[in-house]
Every structure is written in structure tokens, then in C-alpha cells.
């Protein structure tokens, strides 16, 4: 199976307790571990689309990454907006423990699917989007998503029956309808897209868990899922 859980916000080597954001965050890593071990098999794949560690440098993230590696399954991770430790992709990949793979504007073929993705960015028209400062980053992330999906298409030539799953950190859709990100995903015939970033209950409109233009969108922030990995795909490509 393929599972997803996002925004782990681990801080084993730094003083960044998450319970300042509410009592449900008390010992949240223990909740994640208990749920993960009860659901995920060693042969499964788990997508972790960003905000993995509060560490500021790659070396400081080692303990958090080792904890992640100790859990069952193969983990595919993606950079989030708080992953300041994420260095050049070469350095990150060299530092990752076994069973943890990094995705950055490229694609990976797993037993169950082809996984592509990029971080994404704030969408035009959403709170906080500034034309002067955000437009350039937004357009760059669109290009990077396109690069990743092109890599997925190349991998799919040798595995034409495998579905393409996308992972992004920022939400790629709006409640009001399609976006440039969602159109890009639909054009690439993506089966499902998992994302995170949203935490506060007021940011959790049900319209952001939906099927839009053939793509199933799933918010997998750990506090949204009650600190449980959620199933994205089961063996055979069935959602």
C-alpha cells in the first residue's frame, strides 16, 4: 500500500515543542509512531510531503531522520516551507538513512506507483499571497512540478500500468475550482495528489479533499488525520 502523513514537525534535537499549538500536539511523535506501526507494513510506501523537522541544519536533523527511518516501510520525503535543514539535494540524499528517499522536482518508481512532486507555493487569491514577492516563486514551482511530472512520464514508459501519485507541500487547489497546479496534474493523468501545510481547524474546509478533473486530492497534515497515516493507494493501483 501507499500511505501519506505530512507535517511531522519533529524536534528531537531542538527545543521546539509543538504543544504550544494545542493539547492534541502533546507527545505527538508517540501518537504518530503508535498509529504508524499499527497500520504500515514493512513492504509499504509512505509519502511525507514536507515539514519533517524543525532543525536548522542538515546535521541537526539526523536524529529526526533516524526516528523516521526506524518506522516500517519505505519513506519518500519532500521539502516543506519549514524544512530549513534541507540542503542541496545531493547532500540531503547522502545524509539520509536507509529506507528514506528524497524527492525534489523528479520522480521515483515504487512497487505500487510512480511518485512525482514539488513543494508548490501559495496560490494567487489566497490570504498572504503578495504579487510582488510570491508571483515569481509560484511560477518557478509550477515549472518544477512540470519537470517532476515529465520525469514520471519517462519512468512510466517502462511501467505503463502504474498510476502516478503526486506529493506537494502546499495545497495545489482552491475551493473555488481549478488552479494552474491542478491543471498541470490533470494533464499528466495523475491519480492522486497528497499535500499538507494546513493545520488550524479553520483552514480545513472539506472542499480541499475532493476529486477535481480526474485527480483525487488528499490533505494529510498529521493533526488533520489525528496523527495517523492515511491510505492513498492499495496494491494493484486501486484507490
C-alpha positions in Angstrom: 0.0 0.0 0.0 0.9 3.6 -0.3 0.2 5.8 2.7 0.7 9.5 3.4 1.2 11.7 6.5 2.6 15.2 6.4 4.0 17.9 8.7 5.6 15.7 11.3 7.4 18.7 12.8 9.9 16.6 14.7 12.3 18.2 17.1 14.3 15.5 18.9 17.5 17.6 18.8 15.9 21.0 19.2 13.7 22.8 21.7 10.6 23.2 19.7 7.6 21.7 21.5 4.5 21.5 19.3 2.1 21.5 22.3 2.1 25.3 22.2 -0.3 24.8 19.3 -2.8 22.9 21.4 -3.0 19.9 23.7 -3.5 17.5 20.8 0.2 18.0 20.0 1.4 16.7 23.3 3.8 13.8 22.6 2.6 13.9 19.0 5.6 11.8 17.8 4.5 9.0 20.0 1.0 9.1 18.6 2.4 9.0 15.1 4.6 6.1 15.9 1.9 4.0 17.5 -0.5 4.6 14.6 2.2 4.1 12.0 3.3 0.7 13.5 -0.3 -0.5 13.7 -1.1 0.3 10.1 2.0 0.3 7.9 3.7 -2.9 6.7 7.5 -3.1 6.0 6.7 -3.5 2.3 4.5 -0.4 2.2 5.5 3.1 0.9 4.8 6.2 3.0 4.7 9.7 1.4 5.8 12.5 3.7 5.2 15.8 1.9 7.1 18.3 3.9 7.7 20.0 7.3 9.5 17.0 8.6 12.0 18.5 11.1 12.4 21.8 12.9 16.2 21.5 12.6 18.0 24.5 11.0 21.0 22.5 9.6 21.2 19.1 8.0 23.4 17.7 10.7 20.9 18.7 13.3 18.1 16.8 11.5 19.9 13.5 11.9 18.0 12.3 15.0 14.7 13.2 13.5 15.5 11.4 10.2 16.8 8.3 12.1 13.5 8.2 14.0 11.6 8.3 10.7 13.9 5.6 9.3 13.1 3.3 12.3 9.4 3.1 11.3 8.1 0.4 8.9 8.1 0.9 5.2 10.0 3.0 2.6 9.5 6.7 3.1 9.5 9.3 0.3 10.1 12.8 1.7 9.6 16.2 0.2 10.8 19.6 1.3 8.3 21.8 3.2 8.4 25.5 4.0 9.8 24.9 7.5 12.5 22.4 6.4 15.4 24.8 6.7 17.8 21.9 7.2 17.1 20.7 3.7 20.4 21.5 1.9 21.3 20.7 -1.8 19.6 17.5 -2.9 22.9 15.7 -3.2 23.9 16.5 0.4 20.4 15.5 1.6 20.4 12.2 -0.2 23.9 11.4 1.0 22.8 12.0 4.6 19.6 10.1 4.6 19.4 6.8 6.4 18.3 3.6 4.7 14.5 3.4 3.9 14.2 7.2 3.5 14.3 8.7 -0.1 14.2 12.4 -1.0 12.0 13.7 -3.9 12.9 17.1 -5.4 11.4 18.0 -8.8 11.9 14.5 -10.0 10.1 11.1 -9.8 10.6 7.8 -8.1 9.2 4.4 -9.2 7.9 2.3 -6.3 6.4 -1.2 -6.3 2.9 0.3 -6.4 3.2 3.6 -8.4 5.3 6.3 -9.8 5.6 9.2 -7.4 6.3 12.8 -8.5 6.2 16.1 -6.8 7.4 19.5 -5.8 6.9 21.9 -2.9 4.4 24.2 -4.5 3.6 27.7 -3.2 0.9 30.0 -2.0 -1.8 30.3 -4.6 -2.9 33.6 -6.1 -6.0 34.8 -4.4 -5.3 33.1 -1.1 -4.6 35.1 2.1 -1.0 36.2 2.3 -0.2 36.0 -1.4 1.8 39.1 -2.5 2.1 39.7 -6.2 5.5 41.3 -5.8 7.1 38.7 -3.7 5.2 35.5 -4.3 4.4 35.5 -8.0 7.9 34.6 -9.1 8.2 31.8 -6.6 4.8 30.5 -7.6 5.7 30.4 -11.3 9.0 28.7 -10.6 7.2 26.0 -8.6 4.9 25.4 -11.5 7.9 24.8 -13.7 9.4 22.4 -11.1 6.1 20.5 -10.9 6.2 20.1 -14.7 9.8 18.8 -14.5 8.8 16.3 -12.0 5.8 15.1 -13.9 7.9 14.8 -17.1 10.3 12.6 -15.1 7.3 10.5 -14.0 6.2 10.2 -17.7 9.6 8.9 -18.6 9.5 6.3 -15.9 6.0 5.2 -16.9 7.2 4.2 -20.4 8.6 1.1 -18.9 5.6 0.6 -16.5 2.6 1.9 -18.3 0.0 0.4 -15.9 1.5 2.1 -12.8 -0.5 5.1 -11.6 1.2 8.4 -11.0 0.9 9.8 -7.5 1.9 13.4 -6.8 3.0 14.9 -3.5 3.2 18.6 -2.7 3.6 20.5 0.5 1.3 23.5 -0.3 -2.3 22.9 -1.2 -2.5 22.8 -5.0 -6.2 23.6 -5.3 -8.8 26.1 -4.2 -12.3 25.5 -3.1 -13.4 27.8 -5.9 -12.1 25.5 -8.5 -9.0 24.5 -10.6 -5.6 26.2 -10.4 -2.6 26.1 -12.7 -1.2 23.4 -10.4 -4.3 21.3 -10.6 -4.5 21.7 -14.4 -0.9 20.5 -14.7 -1.6 17.5 -12.5 -4.7 16.6 -14.6 -2.9 17.0 -17.9 -0.3 14.5 -16.6 -3.1 12.0 -15.7 -2.2 11.9 -12.0 -4.3 9.6 -10.0 -4.0 11.2 -6.6 -2.2 14.2 -5.0 -1.3 14.4 -1.3 -0.4 17.6 0.4 -0.1 19.2 3.8 0.8 22.6 5.2 -2.6 23.4 6.7 -3.0 23.0 10.4 -5.7 25.2 12.0 -9.2 23.9 12.0 -10.4 27.0 10.2 -8.0 26.0 7.3 -9.6 22.6 6.9 -12.5 23.1 4.5 -13.8 19.8 3.2 -13.7 21.2 -0.3 -9.9 20.6 -0.2 -10.5 16.8 0.0 -12.1 16.1 -3.3 -11.8 14.8 -6.8 -11.2 17.5 -9.4 -10.7 16.9 -13.1 -9.8 13.3 -12.5 -7.3 13.8 -9.7 -8.1 12.9 -6.1 -6.7 15.5 -3.6 -5.9 14.5 0.0 -4.9 16.7 2.9 -2.6 14.6 5.1 -1.3 17.0 7.7 -0.8 14.8 10.8 -3.0 16.8 13.1 -5.8 16.8 10.4 -5.5 12.9 10.2 -5.4 12.6 14.0 -1.7 11.7 13.7 -2.5 8.6 11.6 -1.1 7.8 8.1 -3.9 7.7 5.6 -4.1 5.2 2.8 -3.6 6.7 -0.7 -3.4 3.6 -2.8 -3.5 -0.2 -2.3 -1.8 -2.9 -4.3 -3.0 -3.1 -7.9 -3.5 0.7 -8.2 -6.9 0.8 -6.5 -7.6 4.0 -4.5 
